[in-house]
């Protein structure tokens, strides 16, 4: 019963897909305009830059504090 309904559904969807009229394309009129770019670039060189420290492990203190272990976390041999 399930296979029969599946075959019917596939054929129905296939026929509906073939019945679509895709050949119609709408025509769109394009408008062209002239664009003038008038930009002045002024780059000021800053000499008072501060150095930033880069650490290998981000939030290492927080991760160490959150990964604490208790005595009950250890495995016990039975």
Number of C-alpha atoms within 10 A of each C-alpha: 5 6 8 8 10 11 10 11 11 11 12 11 11 11 10 10 11 9 9 8 7 8 6 6 6 6 6 6 5 6 5 5 6 5 6 6 6 6 6 6 6 6 6 6 7 6 6 6 7 6 6 6 6 7 8 7 8 9 9 11 9 9 11 9 9 9 7 8 9 6 6 7 8 8 7 6 4 3
